[in-house]
């Protein structure tokens, strides 16, 4: 067991949950992912001074994996006929929820490095922090994030036209 685990946990937990929640859209699911990430960190030999970037990337990866697993489960549930009818009062909320699901599904189909860069940057990490976390030069972070945003738009458009 790591001697620095409690200290790292206290310092990094909010960020790990934030990164995971940014991907998943659910604080409860993000907290589950954070637990997995800290368990992995506890078994790792990552130096304490490299913990924050490692944990941020691990949170993004674990959340994307969780998202992919959830999408497969949702597809199976739909195939079984788990359809509900919605009253007009919740129509707007359903549309917003559907849009979020579409974005999350599109995000899960992006190349992993692009998806992680996008998630980390939009979770509030600076270019320098994203660069350190992904072992990129700070100058290339902007390009990576712009490419990821473009790929995400293309993914959303291609799936919107196929529905």
Rosetta blueprint (number, residue, H / E / L):
1 X L
2 X L
3 X L
4 X L
5 X H
6 X H
7 X H
8 X H
9 X H
10 X H
11 X H
12 X H
13 X H
14 X H
15 X H
16 X H
17 X H
18 X H
19 X H
20 X H
21 X H
22 X H
23 X H
24 X H
25 X L
26 X L
27 X H
28 X H
29 X H
30 X H
31 X H
32 X H
33 X H
34 X H
35 X H
36 X H
37 X H
38 X H
39 X H
40 X H
41 X H
42 X H
43 X H
44 X L
45 X L
46 X L
47 X L
48 X H
49 X H
50 X H
51 X H
52 X H
53 X H
54 X H
55 X H
56 X H
57 X H
58 X H
59 X H
60 X H
61 X H
62 X H
63 X H
64 X H
65 X H
66 X H
67 X H
68 X H
69 X H
70 X H
71 X H
72 X H
73 X H
74 X H
75 X H
76 X H
77 X H
78 X H
79 X H
80 X H
81 X L
82 X L
83 X L
84 X L
85 X L
86 X L
87 X L
88 X H
89 X H
90 X H
91 X H
92 X H
93 X H
94 X H
95 X H
96 X H
97 X H
98 X H
99 X H
100 X H
101 X H
102 X H
103 X H
104 X H
105 X H
106 X H
107 X H
108 X H
109 X H
110 X L
111 X L
112 X H
113 X H
114 X H
115 X H
116 X H
117 X H
118 X H
119 X H
120 X H
121 X H
122 X H
123 X L
124 X L
125 X L
126 X L
127 X H
128 X H
129 X H
130 X H
131 X H
132 X H
133 X H
134 X H
135 X L
136 X L
137 X L
138 X H
139 X H
140 X H
141 X H
142 X H
143 X H
144 X H
145 X H
146 X H
147 X H
148 X H
149 X H
150 X H
151 X H
152 X H
153 X H
154 X H
155 X H
156 X H
157 X H
158 X H
159 X H
160 X H
161 X H
162 X H
163 X L
